Amino acid sequence: MDKRLEGKVAVITGAASGIGAATAKTYVDHGARVVLGDIQDEAGEGMTATLGGAGHAIFRHCNVTEEADVEALVETAIAEFGQIDIIFNCAGIVGALGPMSTTPAEEWKLTIDIMINGVFYGMKHASRHMKEAGSGSIISMSSTAGVMGGLGPHAYAAAKHAVVGMTKNLAAEVGGFGVRVNCIAPAGMATPMVADVMTGDHQNLEETIATLAALSPLKGRAGLAQDVANAALWLASDESGYTSGLTLTVDAGATTGSTAEPPAFAEYAPMVREAGRKGVD
């Protein structure tokens, strides 16, 4: 396997499972050393062992609603590996559900705290070091619900739209320092979080994959955590060295209106003109 991240150090929040874990493995496979943060301590320690342990990966408990935890995660990269080249702000939840009129304020606030403030803390502390170094890649998790309406609960959609805005604004701030800032907007992917929503069982990935494959615009092809990890790999690597401020959709074309069925214009018909005329004559 190529080592396109050789010599680089990455910090990943929400790294104990799902997309964060898939990205951590992908980064290590491509030569990076990683600092993993999550509130799932047992899963995080297990993930670290899977990645080869010290020298390849370090786990630290990190609640992204606590700025001190996120700052400590970034500082761990500096202390243990001497640098931070990449941060992937991946931690997230589905959050508050239901109509806006019945959404409890405390559920709204906690959702926003995790999915906006948690990203802000990661951007803040990583960008400080990256500006001094004159390089770096900041990647955050948005969603197709962050670029369209009606695809997620209200607090989730608000947070994911905010990530897109923060990405653009920070890209404008730090580009002059050689730092790139991008985000990824996946559709519903086959992850434990989505499995919990779709089946009531976060471990039921098999049924989740089958359901997503049936609904996918790319007929028979479900979106997987690895698909997002591959996007995060590209944004982390020098291959995307002239890309900043981008919201990269990983959605099989869903945000274009694509479906598994062909659109109405997929078959030839004579052109339609004025007053019911057709064709060129």
C-alpha positions in Angstrom: 0.0 0.0 0.0 1.2 3.5 -0.8 2.3 5.7 2.1 0.9 9.0 1.1 0.7 10.2 4.8 4.2 9.1 5.7 5.7 11.4 8.3 2.3 13.0 9.1 0.5 13.1 12.5 -3.3 13.2 12.7 -5.8 13.8 15.5 -9.2 12.2 15.1 -12.2 12.8 17.4 -15.0 10.2 17.5 -12.3 7.7 16.6 -13.4 4.6 18.5 -16.0 3.4 16.1 -17.7 4.0 12.8 -16.3 6.6 10.4 -13.7 7.8 12.9 -12.3 4.3 13.4 -12.3 3.5 9.7 -10.4 6.8 9.0 -7.9 6.1 11.8 -7.1 2.7 10.3 -6.8 4.2 6.8 -4.4 6.9 8.0 -2.2 4.5 9.8 -2.2 2.1 6.8 -0.9 5.1 4.8 1.9 5.9 7.1 0.5 8.4 9.6 0.7 8.3 13.4 -2.6 9.1 15.0 -4.0 10.4 18.3 -7.5 9.0 18.8 -10.1 10.8 21.0 -13.5 9.5 22.1 -15.7 9.0 25.2 -15.9 5.3 24.5 -12.7 4.4 26.4 -12.8 0.6 26.1 -13.4 0.8 22.3 -10.8 3.5 21.9 -8.1 1.5 23.7 -9.1 -1.6 21.6 -8.8 0.5 18.4 -5.3 1.7 19.5 -4.2 -1.9 20.0 -5.5 -2.9 16.6 -3.6 -0.1 15.0 -0.3 -1.3 16.5 -0.2 0.6 19.8 2.4 3.1 20.8 4.4 4.5 17.9 1.4 4.2 15.7 -1.6 5.3 17.7 -2.4 6.8 21.1 -5.9 7.0 22.7 -7.0 9.7 25.0 -10.5 10.2 26.6 -12.1 13.2 24.9 -15.5 14.7 25.4 -15.7 17.2 22.6 -18.1 19.4 24.6 -15.2 20.1 26.9 -12.7 22.5 25.3 -9.9 21.3 27.7 -10.3 17.7 26.4 -10.0 18.7 22.8 -7.1 21.0 23.5 -5.4 18.1 25.4 -5.9 15.8 22.4 -4.1 18.3 20.1 -1.4 18.9 22.7 -0.9 15.1 23.0 0.0 15.0 19.3 2.6 17.7 19.8 4.0 16.1 23.0 4.2 12.5 21.8 4.8 12.9 18.0 6.2 16.5 17.8 3.7 17.9 15.4 0.1 18.0 14.2 -0.5 17.9 10.4 -4.1 16.8 10.2 -7.2 17.0 12.4 -10.4 15.2 11.5 -13.3 16.6 13.6 -15.5 13.5 13.3 -17.3 13.1 16.7 -21.0 13.4 16.4 -24.4 12.1 17.3 -27.9 12.1 15.7 -29.1 14.3 18.6 -32.5 15.8 19.2 -35.4 14.3 17.3 -38.9 15.3 16.3 -40.7 18.5 15.3 -39.1 21.8 16.2 -42.2 22.7 18.2 -41.6 19.8 20.6 -37.8 19.7 20.7 -36.6 20.1 24.4 -34.2 23.0 24.8 -31.7 20.8 26.7 -31.6 18.3 23.9 -31.1 21.0 21.3 -28.3 22.6 23.3 -26.4 19.3 23.9 -26.7 18.4 20.1 -25.3 21.8 19.2 -22.6 21.6 21.9 -21.3 18.3 20.5 -21.6 19.0 16.8 -20.8 22.7 16.5 -18.8 23.6 19.6 -16.8 20.3 19.4 -15.8 21.1 15.9 -15.0 24.7 16.8 -12.6 23.5 19.6 -10.8 21.2 17.2 -10.5 23.9 14.6 -9.4 26.5 17.2 -6.6 24.5 18.8 -5.3 22.7 15.6 -5.3 25.9 13.6 -3.1 27.7 16.2 -0.3 25.1 15.8 -0.8 24.8 12.0 -0.5 28.5 11.4 2.8 28.5 13.3 4.0 25.5 11.3 2.9 27.0 8.0 1.0 23.9 6.9 -1.8 21.5 7.8 -5.1 20.1 6.9 -8.3 20.6 9.0 -11.2 18.3 8.1 -14.6 18.3 9.7 -17.7 16.2 9.4 -20.7 17.8 7.9 -23.5 15.9 6.1 -25.8 16.1 3.1 -28.2 17.5 5.8 -25.8 20.4 5.9 -26.3 21.3 2.3 -30.0 20.5 1.8 -33.1 20.7 3.8 -35.3 17.9 5.0 -32.6 15.3 5.4 -32.0 15.3 9.1 -33.5 16.4 12.4 -33.5 20.2 13.1 -30.6 20.4 15.5 -28.5 18.0 13.4 -29.2 20.0 10.2 -28.4 23.3 11.9 -25.1 21.9 13.2 -24.1 20.4 9.9 -24.9 23.7 8.0 -22.8 25.5 10.6 -19.8 23.2 9.9 -20.0 24.1 6.2 -20.0 27.8 7.2 -17.1 27.5 9.7 -15.1 25.5 7.1 -15.4 28.3 4.6 -14.6 31.1 7.1 -11.6 29.3 8.6 -10.3 28.5 5.1 -10.4 32.2 4.4 -8.6 33.0 7.6 -5.7 30.5 7.5 -5.1 30.0 3.8 -2.4 32.7 3.9 -0.6 30.6 6.4 -0.5 27.5 4.2 -3.3 25.7 6.1 -6.2 24.0 4.2 -9.7 23.6 5.7 -12.4 21.3 4.2 -15.4 19.3 5.3 -17.1 16.1 4.2 -20.8 15.7 3.6 -21.8 12.1 3.6 -25.3 10.7 3.0 -26.6 8.0 5.5 -23.7 5.5 5.7 -23.6 2.0 7.1 -22.3 2.9 10.6 -23.3 1.9 14.1 -25.1 5.2 14.5 -27.1 4.8 11.4 -27.8 1.2 12.2 -29.3 2.2 15.5 -31.6 4.7 13.8 -32.6 2.3 11.0 -32.9 -1.0 12.9 -32.8 -0.1 16.6 -29.6 -2.1 17.0 -26.2 -0.3 16.5 -24.6 -3.6 15.7 -27.0 -4.6 12.9 -24.8 -3.5 10.0 -25.9 -6.3 7.7 -29.5 -5.2 7.6 -28.5 -1.5 7.4 -26.3 -2.2 4.4 -29.1 -4.0 2.6 -31.5 -1.2 3.3 -29.1 1.5 2.2 -28.2 -0.4 -0.9 -31.9 -0.7 -1.9 -32.3 3.1 -1.4 -29.0 4.2 -3.0 -28.9 6.3 -6.2 -26.1 3.9 -7.2 -28.3 0.9 -7.4 -27.3 -1.9 -5.1 -24.4 0.1 -3.6 -24.6 1.1 0.1 -22.4 3.9 1.5 -19.8 2.5 3.8 -17.6 4.1 6.5 -14.6 3.4 4.3 -16.1 5.6 1.6 -15.8 8.6 4.0 -12.4 7.4 5.2 -11.2 7.5 1.6 -12.4 11.0 1.2 -10.7 12.0 4.5 -7.5 10.4 3.2 -7.5 12.5 0.1 -8.2 15.7 2.0 -5.4 14.9 4.5 -2.9 14.1 1.8 -0.8 16.3 -0.4 -2.9 15.1 -3.4 -5.5 17.7 -2.4 -2.9 20.3 -1.8 -4.7 23.0 -3.8 -8.1 22.3 -2.3 -9.5 24.4 0.5 -13.0 25.6 1.6 -14.6 22.5 -0.1 -17.6 20.6 1.1 -17.0 17.2 -0.4 -20.2 15.2 -0.8 -20.0 11.4 -0.4 -23.6 10.6 -1.3 -23.8 8.7 -4.6 -25.2 11.8 -6.2 -28.2 12.2 -3.8 -27.7 15.9 -3.5 -28.0 16.3 -7.3 -31.5 14.7 -7.1 -30.1 11.3 -8.4 -32.1 8.2 -7.7 -31.8 4.6 -8.6 -34.5 5.1 -11.3 -33.6 7.0 -14.5 -34.8 10.6 -14.7 -37.6 11.6 -17.1 -35.1 13.0 -19.6 -33.1 9.7 -19.8 -34.8 8.6 -23.1 -34.6 10.5 -26.4 -37.6 12.5 -27.5 -37.9 15.3 -30.1 -37.1 18.7 -28.6 -40.1 20.7 -27.4 -40.6 24.2 -28.8 -43.2 27.0 -28.7 -46.9 26.4 -29.1 -46.6 22.7 -28.9 -44.2 22.3 -31.8 -41.5 19.6 -31.6 -38.3 18.9 -33.4 -36.2 21.3 -35.4 -38.4 21.6 -38.5 
